[in-house]
């Protein structure tokens, strides 16, 4: 392209005098994001090395550089993004080589390998004209394919329940970069599996979402879930919550509380959705919380959490309500707080209601216990207690999903005490 432009300039110069001007500076390559810059630290490199995922980004880069057009680049991105998701799922479910000594249930190799790929794509100097919009579309495609969002598919036929479960990336990485998110591990462990329930077998499909406000503002949840909710029998958004307990969050609030995301950006505002004029302050679960709480699903207690924080109608200050919101109040925290876990629950249940599915589709949010390292471990990326805790959380989440499917016909009914538990 530069040669062609130079040739035209020389031909024009033979016909008419021109004033010499400085050649335009080449456009600088986009910089890695805050999230991608963490890849340069030792812990991510160790996690990638000990799982065999350290070769993912270099292989992706090599294939990307072979692309001679936007269409070819997009094919590479789709293929490699879906391959990363399949590789992470296969590793978690015991298929193929482990690639290293890091336990198979670990969700972190997927997270850090994806960031390696997005960093390469973001800073890629293509051999053809690539607009900023096209690069953004490639990045979006890579995000969606490597998170399982494009491969949710259920077998045809009767007699098989269909379940959708979502998880999250690790977060608060500047507090402790070793962090794992058990909800992400749940997604990898359950994707494509069939679990037995009181209502018969259930096929589970999963996807993972980023911990970034901007993606939620841009509608990533609705885009992924809108085509799926009408075809499923139950959905559960899952995230890491409180220490030592599971929570079935009864109510979700329409408020962002400002806590920093994985890009170190905070948002304090009403959750932005389409058609804000019809936006409710609160949405509620239709998961069968009474049946879930009553069941023996594992070693962690399970709570039906009814507490919210609201600004009462006519008031100005937030008030904690242990038994849910009062009429006309303004949301400040749902049962799951005011961060992205509350937001995915709010968006998913609002979408359920706007699709006219509230009366027939059980769905809502499950908070897992915080995943902790063993006592005294402040530097190692893993330890036996850490692995045991994650495996137990994954197993208990699977059991909760099975109970929820089996009790789905009674969704939303039964005991409502916040402190009723069954460990």
Secondary structure, DSSP 8 states (H G I E B T S, - for coil): -HHHHHHHHHHHHHHS-----------------HHHHGGGSHHHHHHHHTTTGGGHHHHHHHHHHT--SHHHHHHHHHHHHHHHHHHHHHHHTT-S---SSS-TT-SHHHHHHHHHHHHHHHT---SS---HHHHHHHHHHHHHHTTTTT------SSS-EEEEEEEE----TTT-TT---HHHHHHHHHTT-EEEETTEEEEEEEEEE-S-HHHHHTTHHHHHHHHHHTT-SEEEEEEE-STTEEEEE-EEESEEE----TTS---EEE---SSGGG--SEEE--S-HHHHHHS--SSSEEEEE--EEEE-TT--SEEEETT---TT-EEEEBTTBSSHHHHHHHHHHHHHHHTT-TTT-EEEEEEE------TT-SS-S--HHHHHHHHHHHHHHHHHHHHHHHTGGGTT-S---TT----
